[in-house]
Amino acid sequence: MSCANDDLKALIRTIPDFPKPGIQFRDVTTLLLDATGFAAAIDRLAESLPVKPDLVAGIEARGFVVGAALAQRLGTGLLLVRKHGKLPGETIAEEYALEYGTDRLAIHVDACAPGADILIADDLIATGGTALATVRLLRRTGARVTGAAFLVDLPDLGGADRLRAEELRVHSLMAFEGD
């Protein structure tokens, strides 16, 4: 996360007071609209990874976009981590806490083989709740979650540190402080 990515950071739109007062929402859709910026972001994220995973796990929904582009760039398959009830085959699910209540993530039971090296991908890491649930879900299959890649880190919310506490390498291109 250096000034080398300031060109990409400039493509991220900030929407104040969304979804509630006091939140500075970092909207990556403006980066995705810029073909050159999006391509550069995926290239730089791929180049920051020390090892090539067997699969990239994209977390619903913007993580599908980042994960698919990253998987294609790395020459790997894409594992979809969906909201519970959205996949047609047999699944396993993991519950996680939200600010008010809980939610569940799911993958197909045959989505990855035991021992597979998996990289988690999403657009942004905030508190880390969804990413940590994804880690637990993938580990239940016997997969090795080797790292996580994000376009944006909100370090003040502590999610990247929570993933590091799980012994994961965390890669992000840019950080927005104070959120």
N, C-alpha and C positions, 0 to 999 in steps of 0.2 A: 504494500500500500504506500506507494511513493508518489511524488509529483509527476512521475512518468505516466500516470493514468489520469492526470487532470483533464486531458482532452475528453476522456470518457465520463468523468465526473460531471463535466459541464453539460452532458447530454441527459443527465438525470433531473427530472422535474421535481421540485418540492411543492407539495400542496399543504398549506398550513391548516391546522384544526380539522384534519380528517384522519380517522373516522369520528373523532371527538375532539373537543377543545384541548389545546396544549400539545397535540400530536403533530409532528412534522412528517407527513407521509412522503417517502422517497419512491417516486413513481418511475420504474424502469421502462415503462412502455415507450417513453420518448427515446430512450436508447435503442430499443428494439426497432423503432421506426426508421432509424438511421442505418442504412445498409453498411456503410463503411465502419461506423462505430460499433455496430453489433458484431461484424466480422472480426474487428480488431479485439473486441472484448473476449470473444471465444478463443481466438488465437493466443492472446496473452494469458488467459486462464489455463489453457492446455499447456502452454510452455512453462507455467509455474509448478506443474505437477512433477514430483521426483520419479514416479513410477506410473506405468500404464496399468489401469485396472482391467479386470475381466469384463465388468459391466459398470455402467453409470446408472445410478438410481435417481430418477427425476421425481421430485415431490410435487403433487398437484397444487396449483395449476401452472404458475409461471415457471416452476421447476421443470415442467415438461419441455418448455421452449429452450431453456438453458441446457438442460440435460440432453435433449435430442441433438442440439447443435454440437455440444461437447463430445458426445458419444460418436457422432459422425466424424468429427475432427480427429478423435483418438483412434478410430477404427474399432470401436467396441459396440456391443449391444446396449440397448436401453431397457431398463427395468422401470415400470411405472408403479409408483407408490400413490394409491388412490384413496379417496375418502371411502370409508366402509360402505358396502352396498352398491358400488359402481362397477365392480368387475364381474364378468359373467361366469367364470369358472369357480372351482373350489379355492377358497382363500384362507389365509390366516390374518388376524387383525391385532392391533395394539391400541389400547386406550391411552389417552393423554389428557392432561388438565388444560383447560382454557381459563381465561379470566373469570368467566361465569359458567361453570359446568365442565363437561368433558366432550371429547370427540374421539373418533377411531380412524386409524389408517389401516389399509389392507394391501396385500400383494397376493398374487396367485401362489399356491403352495409349491408349484414347480417352476417358479420364476428364476431361481438361482440354485446352483448346486452347492452342497456343503463344501467349504474351503475356498469358494470363489472370492476373489478380491473385488470389493465394491467401493466405488466412489459415490458419495451423495452429492447431488447438485440441486441448487435452488437459486432464485434470484437474489435473495436477501436473508441474512441471519440477524435476528433481533434477540428475543429471549432464549431461543433455542429449543422450545418445547416440541415443535413439530419435528425438527431434525433429530432430537434425542429419541423421540418415539420411533422414528425411522431406523435409527441405530439399533434399538432394542428389537424391533421387528425383524430386521435383517439378521441380527445375531442369533435369533431363535431358529433360523433356517440352517445355521452352521456356517454362514458366510463370514468372511473377515471384512469388516468395514475399515478401510485403510485411510480414509480421509473424507473431507467435505470441501466443496468448491462453491463459492458465492460471488456474484457480481459486487454486492454491497454488504458491508458489515456495519452494524450499529453497535460499536463496542461498549457504549455506556449501558446497554441492556444486558450484556454479559453472556450472550448465547455462544459466541466463539470460545470463550473461556470454559463454558460448560462442556463443549465438545472436546476441547483439549484435555479436560479432566478425565474424559473417557479414553484418553490416549489416541486421539485422532489428530491427524495433520489437518489444519484448517487453512484454506487458501481463499483470499478475497482480493479483488482488484482495487477497491476503494472503500474508504470509511467516511461516515458522516458522524461527527462527534455531537454530543448533547441531545441525543434522541433516545 
